[in-house]
Amino acid sequence: MPGTCVVGLQWGDEAKGKIVDLLGDGFDLVVRYNGGANAGHTVVVNGKSFKLSLLPTGVIRPNVTSVIGNGVVVYPPRFLEEVDQLARGGIDLSGSLVLSDHAHVIFPYHMEEERLLESGAEGKIGTTGRGIGPCYQDKVGRRFGIRVGELLRPDHLRERLRFVVPFKNKLMTAFAGPAGVPKVFDPDALAAEYLGYAERIRPFVRDTGRLLHDALAANKRLIFEAAQGSLLDIDHGTYPYVTSSSSLPSGIWGGTGVPAKFVKRIIGVVKAYTSRVGQGPFPTELNDGPEGTGERIRRIGREYGTVTGRPRRVGWFDAAAVRYTAALSGADDITLMLLDVLSGLPELKLCTAYDLDGERRTHFPSDAYQLERCQPVYETLPGWKEDITGARRLADLPAAARRYIDRVSELVGLRVSVVSVGPDREQTIMV
């Protein structure tokens, strides 16, 4: 059976989790293929919120196998924390959650390395401080990377950490500088700590590449869940203000071992506006003060990071950016999320192009040094006053809201297949 990918087309936090949850009954496996515990998503079921940052959204469905692929980086304490949190909520994950033995492991020295790199006045890129980037650096650098499967071999893990940690301690000392007090680590203490996690993690660890190929051979239905957003992709996003993995659907093959030919539908998820966490250029950002439209959208949309709690930067919908990511991702259709947040605004703006150094551009320049010079070209549409959270059909929406949906579809060049008017499952319009 063909697979489906759900991918965010902005800078993340597009409410991808709700779409994966809505589609969950139609699939046998939900697979996460990139990122780490910096990729928060919230799913609301019957008024009950589940905040996840590492586990796939599918874990809340008992008949779906949830897979964390080899392209993900895993911090074991966070993995176990989420497992325990769901258990307290009545969701038993034994037998339904699988973790790749080839996923790489985040250690405390990764977090310290990131903290030191982000502590200076210059060169900040706005990371979440979860050690994601340094862990991916070790993965690509090969010499210091440690995989989940290695945690299950005590003597081997001790040997690896006795090799890795002294190098990391030298690195921390260098980063701290002569005036700093570096935080250093003891390899045997780290090994003891992580071997404790390993015993609890062991029941979940599998060769997920083989698991997924067996599922394909058995005609199982797979849905792939991207972390972060396409504008944060390491190769095609707003570099260097990006994540450290492939957040586009192109990351599926490398991050799971499933060839691209098995992915037959790609659903692009966008907010009815735009948000961003961390540093980097943001042409449509609303910086209009504590009483302005930006703060209103932030407050009503609860635009605070699921993982960090940081206020998200918010702005108008950027059609130029979404056209770019829709093309890169090969999206077949888009879902428009959080439309209800815009209710009550007298007028709405859509960015259709940019002015860059006096030249009109409709193409998105992903290099940050160019994007930061872009001035948005706006089209203005009338807003609506009505509360739309009770709408269940397009006909229930005010004419201005329907016009807004149609115009987003026209500017992006894709059909809008789903409109979300609230966080609950039932607050969804299937178009």
C-alpha positions in Angstrom: 0.0 0.0 0.0 1.3 3.5 -0.7 2.7 5.6 2.1 1.8 9.2 3.0 4.0 11.9 4.5 2.8 14.8 6.6 5.2 17.7 6.4 5.2 21.3 7.6 5.8 23.9 5.0 6.8 26.8 7.2 9.3 27.1 10.1 7.6 24.4 12.2 4.8 24.3 14.8 2.2 24.1 12.0 0.0 21.7 14.0 1.2 18.7 12.0 0.4 16.5 14.9 -3.3 17.1 14.6 -3.2 16.0 10.9 -1.3 12.8 11.7 -3.8 12.1 14.5 -6.8 12.7 12.2 -5.4 10.3 9.6 -4.2 7.7 12.2 -7.1 5.3 11.8 -6.2 4.9 8.1 -2.7 3.6 8.8 -0.9 0.7 10.5 2.4 2.5 11.3 3.3 6.1 11.9 7.0 6.8 11.4 9.1 9.7 12.6 12.2 10.1 10.5 14.2 13.2 11.6 14.9 15.6 14.5 15.0 15.1 18.2 13.3 16.3 21.4 13.3 19.9 20.0 10.3 19.1 17.9 7.2 19.6 20.1 3.7 18.9 19.0 0.4 18.9 20.9 -2.6 16.6 20.2 -5.9 17.3 21.9 -8.4 14.4 22.3 -11.7 15.0 24.1 -10.3 18.1 25.7 -7.2 16.3 27.0 -3.8 17.6 25.8 -0.8 15.3 25.0 2.4 17.3 24.6 5.0 15.2 22.7 8.5 16.2 21.6 10.1 12.9 20.7 7.5 10.2 20.3 5.4 10.1 17.2 1.8 11.4 17.3 0.5 7.9 16.5 1.3 6.7 20.0 -2.1 7.9 21.2 -3.8 5.3 19.0 -3.7 1.7 20.3 -3.9 0.0 17.0 -1.0 1.9 15.3 2.6 0.9 15.6 4.7 4.1 16.2 8.3 4.0 14.9 11.2 6.3 15.8 13.5 5.9 12.8 17.3 5.9 12.5 17.3 9.5 11.4 16.1 10.7 14.8 18.5 11.7 17.7 17.3 10.5 21.1 17.8 11.8 24.6 17.0 8.7 26.7 15.6 10.6 29.8 13.2 12.5 27.5 12.1 9.3 25.8 11.3 7.7 29.1 9.7 10.8 30.5 7.2 10.8 27.6 6.6 7.1 27.9 5.8 7.5 31.6 3.6 10.6 31.0 1.5 8.7 28.5 1.3 5.7 30.8 -0.1 8.0 33.5 -2.7 9.1 31.0 -3.8 5.5 30.4 -1.8 4.9 27.2 0.2 1.7 27.3 3.0 1.7 24.7 4.3 -1.8 25.2 4.2 -3.5 21.8 3.1 -0.4 20.0 6.3 1.8 20.2 9.5 0.9 18.4 12.9 2.7 18.6 15.6 2.3 16.0 18.8 0.7 17.2 20.6 3.0 14.7 19.2 6.2 16.1 21.9 8.3 17.6 22.1 9.1 21.3 22.3 12.6 22.9 24.5 12.8 26.0 24.9 15.7 28.5 28.1 16.8 26.8 26.1 17.6 23.7 23.9 20.0 25.6 26.9 21.6 27.3 28.6 22.0 24.0 25.5 23.7 22.6 25.2 25.9 25.6 28.7 27.2 25.3 28.3 27.8 21.6 25.1 29.8 22.1 26.4 31.7 25.1 28.4 34.3 23.2 27.1 37.6 21.9 28.0 36.6 18.3 27.0 33.7 16.2 23.8 32.6 17.9 21.4 30.7 15.8 18.6 30.3 18.4 18.8 26.6 19.2 16.6 24.9 21.8 19.7 23.9 23.9 18.7 20.2 23.7 22.0 19.0 22.2 20.4 18.2 18.8 23.0 19.9 16.6 26.1 18.6 18.4 24.7 15.1 18.3 24.2 15.3 14.6 27.7 16.7 14.2 29.0 13.6 16.0 26.9 11.4 13.8 28.2 12.9 10.6 31.8 13.1 12.0 31.6 9.4 12.8 34.3 9.2 15.4 32.3 10.2 18.4 28.7 9.1 17.5 27.0 6.5 19.6 23.8 4.7 18.6 20.9 3.4 20.6 21.9 -0.2 20.0 25.3 0.4 21.6 23.6 1.3 24.9 22.5 -2.4 25.2 26.1 -3.6 25.3 27.6 -2.5 28.6 31.3 -3.3 28.0 31.2 -1.7 24.6 29.5 1.4 25.9 32.0 1.9 28.6 34.8 1.5 26.1 33.3 4.0 23.7 32.7 6.6 26.4 36.2 6.3 27.8 37.3 7.2 24.3 34.8 10.0 23.6 34.5 11.8 26.9 38.2 12.9 27.2 38.0 14.6 23.8 34.7 16.2 24.8 36.2 17.5 28.0 39.1 19.1 26.1 36.5 20.7 23.8 34.5 22.1 26.7 37.6 23.6 28.2 38.5 25.3 25.0 35.0 26.6 24.5 34.8 28.0 28.0 38.0 30.0 27.5 40.6 31.1 30.1 38.0 33.0 32.2 35.4 30.2 32.1 34.8 27.2 34.3 34.2 24.3 32.0 31.8 21.5 32.9 33.6 18.2 32.4 32.2 14.7 32.5 33.3 11.3 33.9 33.0 8.5 31.4 32.2 5.8 33.9 29.6 7.8 35.6 27.9 8.6 32.3 28.1 4.9 31.3 26.4 3.9 34.6 23.7 6.5 34.1 23.0 5.5 30.5 23.1 1.8 31.2 20.3 2.4 33.7 18.3 4.0 30.9 19.2 1.2 28.6 17.4 -1.4 30.7 14.2 0.5 30.4 14.6 1.3 26.8 15.6 -2.3 25.7 12.0 -3.5 25.1 11.4 -0.8 22.5 14.6 -1.2 20.5 14.4 -2.9 17.1 16.0 -3.0 13.7 13.4 -0.6 12.3 14.7 -0.8 8.8 13.8 -4.4 8.6 10.6 -3.8 10.5 9.4 -1.3 7.9 10.5 -3.4 4.9 8.5 -6.3 6.4 5.5 -4.0 6.8 5.8 -2.9 3.2 6.0 -6.6 2.1 2.8 -7.3 4.1 1.0 -4.3 2.4 0.8 -2.4 5.7 -0.1 1.3 5.4 2.6 3.8 6.5 2.4 7.5 7.4 5.6 9.4 7.8 5.7 12.3 10.3 8.2 15.1 9.7 9.7 17.1 12.6 10.2 20.9 12.4 9.3 22.6 9.1 10.6 22.7 5.6 12.1 26.1 6.0 14.3 24.6 8.7 15.7 21.8 6.4 19.5 21.6 6.7 20.0 21.8 2.9 17.0 23.9 1.6 16.0 26.0 4.6 17.0 29.5 5.7 20.6 28.4 6.4 22.3 28.7 8.9 19.2 29.3 10.9 17.9 25.8 10.3 17.8 22.4 12.1 20.5 19.8 11.7 18.4 17.2 9.8 16.4 16.8 6.6 12.9 18.0 7.5 11.6 17.7 4.0 10.2 14.4 2.7 13.6 13.8 1.1 14.6 12.8 4.7 12.4 9.7 4.7 14.7 7.5 2.7 17.8 8.2 4.7 15.9 8.5 8.0 14.0 5.2 7.8 15.4 3.1 5.0 12.1 3.3 3.1 12.7 4.2 -0.6 10.9 7.2 -2.0 8.8 5.1 -4.4 6.7 4.0 -1.5 5.5 7.5 -0.7 2.6 8.2 -2.9 1.0 11.2 -1.1 2.6 14.3 0.5 0.4 16.5 2.6 1.8 20.0 3.3 0.7 21.6 6.6 0.5 25.4 7.0 -0.8 27.8 9.5 -3.2 30.5 8.4 -0.4 32.9 9.4 3.3 32.3 10.0 5.4 31.6 13.2 9.0 31.1 13.9 11.1 30.2 17.0 14.7 31.4 17.4 17.0 33.5 15.3 16.8 34.2 11.6 15.1 36.4 9.0 11.3 36.5 9.0 10.0 39.0 6.3 6.3 39.0 7.4 7.0 39.2 11.2 4.7 41.5 13.1 6.6 43.7 15.5 3.8 46.1 16.4 4.1 46.1 20.2 2.2 44.6 23.1 -1.1 45.8 21.9 -0.6 45.0 18.3 -1.8 42.4 15.9 1.3 40.2 16.4 0.7 39.9 20.2 -3.0 39.3 19.6 -2.2 36.3 17.3 0.4 35.0 19.7 -2.0 35.1 22.6 -5.0 33.6 20.9 -3.0 31.1 19.0 -1.0 30.1 22.2 2.2 30.6 20.3 4.7 29.4 22.8 7.2 26.6 22.2 5.9 23.1 23.2 9.5 22.2 24.2 11.0 25.5 25.4 8.0 27.6 26.3 9.6 30.5 24.4 7.2 33.0 22.8 7.1 32.3 19.0 7.6 35.1 16.6 4.4 35.6 14.5 3.6 37.3 11.2 1.3 37.3 8.2 1.0 34.3 5.9 4.0 34.1 3.5 2.8 32.6 0.2 6.2 33.1 -1.5 7.8 30.9 1.2 5.1 28.3 1.0 5.2 28.1 -2.8 8.9 27.3 -2.4 8.5 24.6 0.2 5.5 23.1 -1.5 7.6 22.6 -4.7 10.5 21.2 -2.7 8.4 18.7 -0.8 6.3 17.7 -3.8 3.1 18.4 -1.8 -0.1 17.2 -3.3 -2.4 19.3 -1.2 -2.2 21.6 1.9 -4.1 21.7 5.1 -4.8 25.2 6.6 -4.5 25.2 10.4 -5.5 27.7 13.1 -7.8 29.7 10.9 -9.9 30.5 13.9 -7.0 32.6 15.4 -7.5 35.2 12.7 -11.2 35.8 13.6 -11.9 39.4 14.7 -9.2 41.1 12.7 -10.6 43.8 10.5 -8.2 43.0 7.6 -5.7 40.3 6.8 -2.5 40.5 4.8 -0.9 37.8 2.5 2.7 38.2 1.3 2.7 37.4 -2.4 6.3 38.5 -3.3 9.3 40.4 -2.0 11.3 43.5 -2.9 15.0 42.6 -2.8 17.4 45.5 -3.3 14.8 47.2 -5.6 13.9 44.1 -7.5 10.5 42.4 -7.3 10.9 38.6 -6.6 8.3 35.9 -6.4 10.9 33.2 -5.6 11.9 32.6 -2.0 15.7 33.2 -1.4 16.5 30.6 1.2 20.0 32.0 2.1 19.5 34.0 5.3 21.8 36.8 4.2 19.5 37.5 1.2 16.2 36.9 3.0 17.0 39.4 5.7 17.0 42.1 3.0 13.7 41.1 1.6 10.7 43.4 2.1 7.3 41.7 1.8 4.8 42.7 -0.9 1.3 42.4 0.6 -2.2 41.8 -0.7 -4.9 42.8 1.7 -8.2 40.9 2.3 -11.1 41.8 4.5 -11.3 39.9 7.8 -14.4 38.5 9.6 -15.8 39.0 13.0 -17.6 35.7 13.5 -16.4 32.9 15.8 -15.7 30.0 13.5 -14.7 27.4 16.0 -18.1 25.6 15.6 -17.9 25.4 11.8 -17.9 21.8 10.4 -18.5 22.6 6.7 -17.1 25.2 4.4 -20.6 26.6 4.1 -20.6 27.3 7.8 -17.7 29.8 7.4 -18.3 33.5 6.7 -17.7 34.6 3.1 -14.5 36.4 4.1 -13.0 33.3 5.6 -13.9 31.2 2.5 -12.3 33.9 0.4 -9.1 33.8 2.5 -8.9 30.0 2.1 -9.4 30.3 -1.7 -6.8 33.0 -2.0 -4.2 31.0 -0.1 -4.9 28.0 -2.4 -4.5 30.2 -5.5 -1.3 31.8 -4.3 0.3 28.5 -3.3 -1.1 26.6 -6.3 -2.4 23.7 -4.3 -5.8 22.5 -3.2 -6.7 23.1 0.5 -7.9 19.7 1.7 -8.4 20.4 5.4 -9.2 23.5 7.4 -8.7 23.5 11.1 -10.8 25.8 13.3 -9.7 24.6 16.7 -7.4 22.1 18.5 -9.9 19.3 18.9 -10.3 16.5 16.4 -13.9 17.5 15.6 -13.0 21.1 15.0 -12.0 20.2 11.5 -13.5 20.9 8.0 -12.7 18.2 5.4 -12.8 20.0 2.1 
